Every structure is written in structure tokens, then in C-alpha cells.
Amino acid sequence: MKETYYTLMCVRDSEKSIDEVMTSLVSQTYQPGKVIVVDDGSTDKTSEILTNFKNNYPDLIEVLGTDSKTRDYARIPRLWNMCLQKDYDYHLIAAGDSIFSQDYAEKIITKMSSNPRIAIASGIYGKQRIDFPHGAGRFVKQSFFFKFYDKYPEKIGYETETLYRALINNYEISVFKNAKFEHAEKLGHKHNFIEFGQSMKAMGYHPLYVLGRCFLELVKNDNIGRKGSLNMLWNYLTFKPQKSGYFTLFSQDVRHQIREIQSRKIKHLLKEAFTKSKK
């Protein structure tokens, strides 16, 4: 029997892209068992477009709604948690502007099925060069997720913390370059990577790891751009966590484990650089 998956996403005012996004999801060569969408208070034609899709695919598409009046990124994990289901092998996280190639799910699930240690994986978009699975387009193995969570942490850094949770517990995370998708909107154009820096502080990132990442982004200028890399560094340095709510630190134990993983990575890279310099 084939392994199953469902898709979850939250959208707000996505009328320019949501038709193409939904079409890419229902047209997958390996179709999801369910597509669950939270319409988070859209004021444009997003709701109308989603209703049309729901009417055309009543057994496949489920649309939930909120009466939110503002666009607030802190709401995203709460909206994802509204969609969580247990009766599938994987869940795919989509976004209101993520447009997937027709064989996207088939390629990733085929790879994940062949290696049961892979907990989280994604494809790539555009000319992106990354080592960690992307947020939108991410497949998460449900047996891993529900072993460590009952829901996504509703605090800053929730997406990346799940990746490190996998690594800490000896799972693998993967990026499959032959699985493609696109973003209709430019990455980070609305939040300018402020949360990237804040989340690194919340998760206890190693300072050298942060500096290295920001420097590479600054030099390459092909992913988040120079402005994005500087915003990321500034908000890492200036972030002041709150005592409760979304902008809180992860536990000391989690922060320590993340820093240990990054310390080993730094030592490995320094050793490689030293070895090359001697040749």
C-alpha cells in the first residue's frame, strides 16, 4: 500500500496566486488524501476562489476560516495546528504562494519511503541553494512528529526547531534537488527576515554559526540578499525574548543541544579548511 499524506496551509489575501497553488496541489501525480486550508480572514477574492475549489473537490478539500483582521506571522503555527490530522503517513506544508511541480509529492515520498530515517524533507525553489528543508514544500513524517509533539510549538523558531529535533534524535533531514516548486511572491518581502534573526536567538544558535551564516548570505546574495542578511544579524543581536507567548526562548536543554550540533559543524568546517590549506 502506498504511503499517504495530506496538505495543510494557511492563507490570507492570496487571490493573485491561490488558484495556481490549489491547482498544483490537486494535480499531483501522487495526490494528497486531503488538502486543508485555513483562510485567515482574507478580504480579497481568496475565500471565493477556495470555495470554488471546495465545491469542485468536495472529498479532497477542506476549508477552515477565521475572522482575523490582521496579517500576523505569529499566528501561523496556531493555524497549522488547526489542520493537524493523525491518519496519514506524512503531512506537506504549503503556502498561499507555493506552486508545486506536478510530480513534487511523488518524488519526495518515493525518496522518504526508501529511507525510514528521513523525518523531514523538501525540494527546492528557483536557484535556491540550501542544506535544510524549506518551510513551504516540507514533508514531515507523522510517526516522527507525533512522537515528539502533539502540535507545532507556538513560539518563534518553530519551523527550524523541528529540524533540529530530528537531528538531536538521530533522524535525517534532506533536500531533494529534483523536486521543484516556485514562490509566486519573493521570499521574505513582507517581513524582511526579522524573524530569522529572532528565532536564531530563541533557539540558542552558536554566535559563530550565526556570523558565518550571515556572512555567507551577504557574500552570495542569492538567497535572502544583503539587506536580508543584515536584518537577520541585527535582529539576532537585539532580540529581547518575552517571558510568555510567541516571543519566548526554547528550553535551556534544547538550546544547548542545538548549539552542540552547530559546534560540531563549525569544527568540521575548520578542519576541512585547514586540511585544504596544507595541500
Beta strands, then each sheet from edge to edge (+ up, - down):
strand 1: 5-11
strand 2: 34-40
strand 3: 61-66
strand 4: 90-93
strand 5: 98-100
strand 6: 118-125
strand 7: 138-141
strand 8: 172-183
sheet 1: 3+ 2+ 1+ 4+ 7- 6+ 8+ 5-
end
